[in-house]
Amino acid sequence: MTKKQTELTALIGARLRMHRRLQRMSQRDLSLKSGVRHTYISDIELGTRPNVSISTVKKLCDSLLITVDSLLY
């Protein structure tokens, strides 16, 4: 993974965590709502999941009632 990819992965993870916490949801709560395993969500938030599909990101964003753009910009 390139440095730029690593930075983007970390940014997405940090923003996902921020939005989840703002809504006072646990990773398990988000998992139940989105259908994405809580361990996968944890990996995304920690920046250790390098290739997250757009469909997974969309499920998470829909569950948090945010746009995909809010994780990128």
C-alpha positions in Angstrom: 0.0 0.0 0.0 1.4 3.4 -0.9 1.7 6.3 1.6 -1.2 8.1 0.0 -3.4 5.0 0.2 -2.4 4.5 3.9 -3.3 8.1 4.7 -6.7 7.8 2.9 -7.5 4.6 4.8 -6.6 6.2 8.1 -8.7 9.3 7.3 -11.8 7.2 6.4 -11.4 5.2 9.6 -11.0 8.2 11.8 -14.0 9.9 10.3 -16.1 6.8 10.5 -15.3 6.5 14.2 -16.1 10.2 14.8 -19.5 10.0 13.1 -20.3 6.7 14.9 -19.4 8.2 18.3 -21.3 11.4 17.6 -24.4 9.2 17.3 -23.4 7.4 20.5 -23.3 4.1 18.7 -21.0 1.2 19.6 -19.3 -0.8 16.8 -21.7 -3.6 17.6 -24.7 -1.2 17.2 -23.4 -0.1 13.8 -22.7 -3.7 12.9 -26.3 -4.7 13.7 -27.7 -1.7 11.8 -25.5 -2.1 8.7 -24.9 -5.8 8.4 -21.1 -5.3 8.5 -19.2 -7.4 11.0 -18.0 -5.4 14.1 -14.5 -6.8 13.6 -14.5 -5.4 10.1 -15.7 -2.0 11.4 -12.9 -2.1 14.0 -10.3 -2.8 11.3 -11.6 0.1 9.2 -11.5 2.5 12.1 -8.0 1.4 13.0 -6.8 1.8 9.4 -5.7 -1.8 9.2 -8.3 -2.7 6.5 -6.6 -1.5 3.2 -9.3 -2.4 0.6 -12.7 -1.5 1.8 -15.3 -1.8 -0.9 -17.5 1.2 -1.8 -20.6 -0.9 -1.1 -19.4 -1.5 2.5 -18.7 2.2 3.0 -22.1 2.9 1.6 -23.8 0.5 4.0 -22.0 2.1 7.0 -22.8 5.6 5.8 -26.4 4.8 5.2 -26.6 3.3 8.7 -25.1 6.5 10.2 -27.3 8.7 8.0 -24.3 10.4 6.5 -23.0 10.7 2.9 -19.9 8.9 1.6 -18.5 12.4 0.9 -18.5 13.1 4.7 -15.8 10.4 5.1 -13.6 11.8 2.3 -13.8 15.6 2.7 
